[in-house]
Amino acid sequence: MIKATTTYNRSTLSQYYTLYKDSKKLDIRCKLNFNEHYKIAKLSFPINIKNPKAIYSMPFGFIEKEPNGQEEPAHGWIDVKDENAWVLHSSMIQNTVFLSKTMKCA
């Protein structure tokens, strides 16, 4: 496991990267201690997916939307995948709404 820590004013982001033996899976766990007023925290995870399909959770279900680079609300998790790769972003934080920007790579 590799830990990376970043600070901004009074806030701290700790990211834990775990790569498993004989697996293509990379887990990234984030812990954010957010102590800012009148600010929004945004995290970015650049991924190399050519033809992504984005599925967002919402109350009582989920929805698949065409990636267009615009922010989309999600509640709890976001699934982005293509025929070769899969990314799932989930949150253990209650009452959290994700705003996800997903776009196609050329």
N, C-alpha and C positions, 0 to 999 in steps of 0.2 A: 504494500500500500504506500502511496505517495501522498503527502499532505501539502497543499499550497494554501497560504493564508494571505489575504489582501485586506487592507484597511482603507476606509474613506471616512474622514472626520471622526465621528464617534461610533462608526459601525464596523463590523468585522465579518468577512466571508471566509469560511474554511471549506476547501474542496478536497475530497478524499478520492483518489483514483486507484482502482483495483483492477489488475489484469490477471486473469486466471490462466493457469498452465493448460496447454493443449486446447485453448478456447479462443475464439475471436471476439469474445464478449469483454467489454470494458465498462465497469460500473463507475459512475461519478456520483458521489453523495455530497450534497452541499448543506452547510449549516450557516445560516445568516443571522447574525445578531444586529438587527436594524434599529438604530437609535437616532433617526433623523426626523425632523419635523417638516411637513409640507413637501415631501419628496416621494418618489416612486422608485423602487428597486427593479432593475431589469438585468437578467442574466442572458448571455448569448452562448450557444454551443454550435459553432460552425460544423456542419456535416456535409459529406460529399455524397449526395444522393441525386442521381440524374433526373428521374421521373417520380417525384415523391407523391404519395397519397397521404393526406393528413386527416386523422380522425380525432375529434375533440370530445371530451366528456362534457355533459351538461346535466342539469337536474333530470332525473328519471330516464336517462339514456345517453346516446352519443350521436354524433353527426359527422359525416365525411364531407369535406369541402375541398374544392380545387385550390391549390396553393397559388396565391397571387401577390404575395409580398405585403399584404395588408395585415394589421393586427386582428386576431380573432380571439374572442373570449372562450375560455374553457374552465371547467371546474373539476379539479382533482387530477386529471391526467391528459396527456397529449401523445398520440401515437403517429409517428412519421415513418413511412417505409417505402421501399421499392422492391424490385425483384431480387436484389442482391444484399440489401441492408435493412436493418430495422432499429428504430430508436423509440424508446418509451420514456417519457418524462412524467414522473408522478410526484405528488406532494403529500407529505404527512401533516402539513399545516392546515388546520381547519379554517373555514371561512376565507379561503384563498381563491382568487380568480386569476387564471393565467391569461395573459395577452400574448399570443404567439404570432410571430411573423415567419411564415414558411414560403419559400419561393423556389421555383425551378432553377436548376443550374444548367448553364449552357453546355 
